[in-house]
Amino acid sequence: MLVDLARLEAVRWRNRALLLFDRVAMPVAVCDVYGAVLLANPAMAAECGTTPGQLRGRDVLELFRPREATQVERIAEALRLRHRSRYQVSVRWRAPGGAERYGELTADPVSDTVEETPALLVMLRVDGEQEARSAPPAERVTPAEARILALLAAGATTARTARETGLTIDGVTYHLRRLSSRWHAATRTELVARAYALGVLAPGVWPPEVSAE
């Protein structure tokens, strides 16, 4: 009878603890010693734009990227030696809205006995946020200018560019001078670099192509 009452009381306290865990405003999770999420509260899940159930099994250090790898290495060694200090890691992560946030993860080893392999009670403190940077809009160029830039990026000469575009050599030179003046480019190499940076040419494509944007 006493055993049943003790179990009932333990269940009650467990349910109260879980209720408090869910309602606390600070992002909190329980992880195993390897960093896999066992339990997360809604505040922690919100930082990742998901639900607590979807975080289960995820690596907390993949969700919140350490800013210094050496911090993680020191913590891993301390846990291997069963040290029970409080550990702190500076982290960055991408918020649901796209902004990059930064802050600190605090991990406290917890277990019923000293010999038992501990779990980690992980709390996240948000220190700040950097607005998401959108890619620069493609520079408005004429179809002829875009084609000339793509041929130039492929290494075409002025004569070949003229043949490919149906322009005269003087016509190609005219367009290149206009682009060089507009973008303050001293050489053709600089022109090509600016074309990629401004989104006129599609990155990672060979032979060079005009961006679809």
C-alpha positions as CSV (number, residue, x, y, z in Angstrom):
1,M,0.0,0.0,0.0
2,L,2.8,2.4,0.9
3,V,4.6,1.5,-2.3
4,D,1.5,2.3,-4.4
5,L,1.1,5.7,-2.6
6,A,4.7,6.5,-3.2
7,R,4.3,5.7,-6.9
8,L,1.2,7.8,-7.2
9,E,2.9,10.7,-5.5
10,A,5.9,10.4,-7.9
11,V,3.6,10.4,-10.9
12,R,1.9,13.6,-9.6
13,W,5.2,15.4,-9.1
14,R,6.4,14.2,-12.5
15,N,3.2,15.6,-14.1
16,R,3.7,18.9,-12.3
17,A,7.3,19.1,-13.4
18,L,6.3,18.5,-17.0
19,L,3.6,21.1,-16.8
20,L,6.1,23.7,-15.5
21,F,8.6,22.6,-18.1
22,D,6.1,23.3,-20.9
23,R,5.1,26.7,-19.5
24,V,8.4,28.2,-18.7
25,A,9.2,31.0,-21.0
26,M,12.9,30.2,-21.4
27,P,13.8,27.7,-24.2
28,V,14.7,24.5,-22.4
29,A,15.5,20.9,-23.5
30,V,16.7,17.7,-22.0
31,C,19.4,15.9,-24.0
32,D,21.3,12.7,-23.7
33,V,25.1,12.9,-23.0
34,Y,25.7,13.0,-26.8
35,G,23.5,16.0,-27.3
36,A,20.4,14.3,-28.9
37,V,17.2,16.0,-27.8
38,L,15.0,13.8,-25.5
39,L,12.5,16.4,-24.5
40,A,12.0,20.1,-25.5
41,N,9.5,22.7,-24.3
42,P,7.5,24.9,-26.7
43,A,9.8,27.9,-26.3
44,M,12.8,25.8,-27.5
45,A,10.8,24.5,-30.4
46,A,9.7,28.0,-31.4
47,E,13.3,29.0,-31.8
48,C,13.6,26.3,-34.5
49,G,10.2,27.0,-36.1
50,T,8.9,23.6,-35.2
51,T,7.1,21.6,-32.5
52,P,8.6,19.9,-29.4
53,G,7.9,16.4,-30.9
54,Q,9.8,17.3,-34.1
55,L,12.9,18.2,-32.1
56,R,13.1,14.8,-30.5
57,G,16.3,13.0,-31.6
58,R,17.8,16.1,-33.2
59,D,21.4,17.1,-32.3
60,V,21.2,20.2,-30.3
61,L,24.5,21.5,-31.6
62,E,23.2,21.1,-35.2
63,L,20.2,23.2,-34.3
64,F,22.3,25.8,-32.5
65,R,25.8,26.0,-34.1
66,P,28.7,26.6,-31.7
67,R,30.7,29.7,-32.4
68,E,33.9,28.1,-31.1
69,A,34.6,24.4,-31.7
70,T,37.1,24.3,-28.8
71,Q,34.2,24.9,-26.4
72,V,32.5,21.7,-27.5
73,E,35.7,19.7,-27.3
74,R,36.3,20.8,-23.7
75,I,32.8,19.9,-22.7
76,A,32.9,16.5,-24.4
77,E,36.2,15.7,-22.5
78,A,34.7,16.8,-19.2
79,L,31.6,14.7,-19.7
80,R,33.7,11.7,-20.6
81,L,35.5,12.1,-17.3
82,R,32.1,12.4,-15.5
83,H,32.7,16.0,-14.4
84,R,29.5,17.6,-13.3
85,S,30.1,21.3,-13.8
86,R,27.8,23.7,-15.6
87,Y,28.9,24.1,-19.3
88,Q,28.3,27.1,-21.5
89,V,28.6,27.3,-25.3
90,S,28.2,30.4,-27.5
91,V,25.9,29.6,-30.4
92,R,24.3,31.0,-33.5
93,W,21.1,29.8,-35.2
94,R,18.6,30.8,-37.9
95,A,15.3,32.1,-36.5
96,P,12.1,31.1,-38.3
97,G,11.8,34.6,-39.9
98,G,15.3,34.2,-41.4
99,A,17.2,36.5,-39.1
100,E,20.4,35.1,-37.5
101,R,20.3,35.0,-33.7
102,Y,23.1,34.5,-31.3
103,G,23.3,33.6,-27.6
104,E,24.4,31.0,-25.2
105,L,23.5,27.4,-24.4
106,T,23.9,26.3,-20.8
107,A,24.1,22.6,-20.1
108,D,23.8,21.1,-16.6
109,P,24.4,17.3,-16.2
110,V,21.6,15.7,-14.2
111,S,21.1,12.1,-12.9
112,D,19.8,10.3,-9.9
113,T,23.2,8.9,-8.9
114,V,26.8,9.9,-9.4
115,E,27.5,6.6,-11.2
116,E,24.6,6.9,-13.6
117,T,25.3,8.4,-17.1
118,P,23.9,11.9,-16.9
119,A,21.3,13.6,-19.1
120,L,21.9,17.3,-19.9
121,L,19.4,20.0,-18.9
122,V,20.0,22.6,-21.7
123,M,18.8,26.2,-21.5
124,L,19.1,28.8,-24.3
125,R,19.7,32.5,-23.7
126,V,19.1,34.8,-26.6
127,D,21.6,37.6,-26.7
128,G,20.8,39.4,-29.9
129,E,19.7,39.2,-33.6
130,Q,21.0,40.2,-37.0
131,E,18.5,41.0,-39.7
132,A,18.4,38.5,-42.6
133,R,20.3,39.8,-45.5
134,S,18.6,39.3,-48.8
135,A,20.5,38.6,-51.9
136,P,21.2,41.8,-54.0
137,P,18.6,42.3,-56.7
138,A,19.8,41.6,-60.2
139,E,21.1,44.7,-61.9
140,R,18.8,45.9,-64.8
141,V,20.7,45.4,-68.0
142,T,19.5,45.1,-71.6
143,P,19.3,41.6,-73.2
144,A,22.2,42.6,-75.4
145,E,24.3,43.6,-72.4
146,A,23.5,40.4,-70.6
147,R,24.4,38.3,-73.6
148,I,27.7,40.2,-74.0
149,L,28.5,39.6,-70.3
150,A,27.8,35.9,-70.6
151,L,30.1,35.6,-73.6
152,L,32.7,37.7,-71.9
153,A,32.6,35.4,-68.8
154,A,33.2,32.4,-71.1
155,G,36.3,34.0,-72.5
156,A,35.0,35.1,-75.8
157,T,36.9,37.8,-77.7
158,T,35.3,41.0,-78.9
159,A,35.2,39.7,-82.5
160,R,33.5,36.4,-81.4
161,T,31.1,38.3,-79.2
162,A,30.1,40.5,-82.2
163,R,29.5,37.4,-84.3
164,E,27.4,35.6,-81.6
165,T,25.2,38.7,-80.9
166,G,24.9,40.0,-84.4
167,L,26.5,43.3,-83.5
168,T,29.5,45.0,-84.9
169,I,32.8,45.1,-83.0
170,D,32.2,48.8,-82.4
171,G,28.7,48.0,-81.0
172,V,30.1,45.4,-78.6
173,T,32.8,47.9,-77.5
174,Y,30.1,50.6,-77.0
175,H,28.1,48.3,-74.6
176,L,31.3,47.3,-72.7
177,R,32.2,51.0,-72.2
178,R,28.8,51.8,-70.9
179,L,28.8,48.9,-68.4
180,S,32.4,49.8,-67.3
181,S,31.3,53.3,-66.6
182,R,28.1,52.3,-64.8
183,W,29.8,49.7,-62.6
184,H,33.2,51.6,-62.2
185,A,35.0,48.5,-63.6
186,A,38.5,49.1,-64.9
187,T,38.9,45.7,-66.6
188,R,36.8,43.1,-68.3
189,T,37.6,40.7,-65.4
190,E,36.0,43.3,-63.0
191,L,33.0,43.5,-65.3
192,V,32.4,39.8,-65.1
193,A,32.9,39.8,-61.3
194,R,30.4,42.6,-60.9
195,A,27.9,40.7,-63.2
196,Y,28.0,37.7,-60.9
197,A,27.9,39.8,-57.7
198,L,24.8,41.8,-59.0
199,G,23.0,38.6,-60.1
200,V,23.1,39.3,-63.8
201,L,24.9,36.0,-64.4
202,A,23.8,32.7,-62.8
203,P,26.3,31.4,-60.3
204,G,27.7,27.9,-60.5
205,V,26.8,27.4,-64.2
206,W,29.1,26.6,-67.1
207,P,29.1,27.8,-69.7
208,P,28.0,31.1,-68.2
209,E,24.3,31.9,-68.4
210,V,22.1,35.0,-67.8
211,S,20.3,34.7,-64.5
212,A,16.6,33.9,-64.7
213,E,15.8,36.5,-62.0
